[in-house]
Amino acid sequence: MIDTYVSQHRQRFLDELFTLLRLPSISADPAYKDSVLATADAVADFLTKAGAQKVEVCPTPGYPVVYGEYLVDPSRPTVLVYGHYDVQPADPLNLWTTPAFEPEVRTTPIHPNGAIFARGACDDKGQFFMHIKAFEAMVALGNIPCNMKFMIEGEEEVGSNNLERFLVENRERLACDVILISDTGIVAPGIPSVSVGLRGLSYVEVEVTGPSRDLHSGIYGGAVANPINILAEMIASLHDSDNQITIPGFYDRVQSLSADQRADLNKAPFRLEDYKAALDLSDIHGETGYTTVERTGIRPTLDVNGIWGGYTGEGAKTVIASKAHAKISMRLVPDQDPDEITELFTKHFLKIAPPSVRVKVKPHHGGHAYVCPTDHPGYRAAHKAMAETFGREPIPTRDGGSIPIVALFERELGVKSILMGFGLDSDAIHSPDEHYGLDNYFQGIRTIPRFYLHYAKEAKA
């Protein structure tokens, strides 16, 4: 019945998603404040029309949280759906084939039946909207086996800084048995997987200052420290020849997986040549002694996300810049504490700076890594639901990305999160031409109701 309902309303489900995708809900840029707020209102409206009760746009010191619920029986388990309606900036705009906030369906070799191209198509509007449409179908068909709650926030892309306070202040309202999230992906087209782990995050910004002003590179070159040169040298020193991170103490708490665990992780379908071809790489690069799957799932990393200073406009301007800057992210694994890692980074970065410059380290945001056991009732329900709709058993995987709220949920609400996403690594999230396959979007809407049916049984077992 679910499949029939989805087929009957297929075009409307797509049109409504396009309505959300046209709203540039960029939480990182204050210039888009009105659009972010309008998106929250639109999400609340879609929840209400789908049949949710007590829908509310809840204010926070930042952007609001959209809450809604559908409570059928206190004796039944309760599932809290989490998602986020904010998106990454679309820059660089010139690299988009079509405008970032004008959604369009196009075919690709990976998505021969079409993909939705727009910022937020996969991360996370397309994925959380699957839950609203699946919920609508369940209400319309009169088959709601669990109590359902929705919490869709607007600050995930900037660290969810106000969500902890919201959780603490709303523990009773958010009380649940499990949290269901679609903000991850499957391992390959048509091959389902359920994420059982996420890496944590420490994100910092550094500033290196030399002279009090920009200087003429001819008059002062060779006599005055160049902050850009020094920053580049400092960053280069953060990895050794084996691509291990050189910060003292960085690996002290890193969990080591057994040979059997590593072997299981590498059972996921992966062809190195396809990986390199998809990214136009002549070769891969990473920590010695680990496979690509392991490097992106179970090992910590340090990457420069942006670096700038001096003159970057058209033509030439011969200056020694006064300042140089970089944004650096460190992906963390279980047992690494983001605050401790930030402190270790700060101490080390200040220590390696030469006396000719001044250095500042500004922490931005972070979060702990997360692991969900495969014997959890929620995992078993997700496994069975995906096996039914995909026609094959899903693979448990560990994702390289970070969703800091997941560890926060476990600490504040005392429950596990089930990461049942439908995107692909190739969907270009956070990049120009982000997209989301039509097949994956509708497959998600068909799978989610089956999760609830199985979870109602698994939770009682």
Secondary structure, DSSP 8 states (H G I E B T S, - for coil): -HHHHHHHTHHHHHHHHHHHHTS--BTT-GGGHHHHHHHHHHHHHHHHHHT-EEEEEE--SSS-EEEEEE---TTS-EEEEEEE--B----SGGG-SS-TTS-EEE--SS-TT-EEESTTTTTTHHHHHHHHHHHHHHHHTT---SEEEEEEES-GGGT-TTHHHHHHHTHHHH--SEEEE--SB-SBTTB-EEEEEE-EEEEEEEEEE-SSS-EETTTSTTTS--HHHHHHHHHHTTB-TTS-B-STTTTTT-----HHHHHHHTTS---HHHHHHHTT-SS----TT--HHHHHHTS-EEEEEEEEES--SSS---EE-SEEEEEEEEEE-TT--HHHHHHHHHHHHHHTS-TTSEEEEEEEEEE--EE--TTSHHHHHHHHHHHHHHSS--EEEEESS--HHHHHHHHHH---EEE---B-GGG-TTSTT-EEEHHHHHHHHHHHHHHHHHHHHHTT-
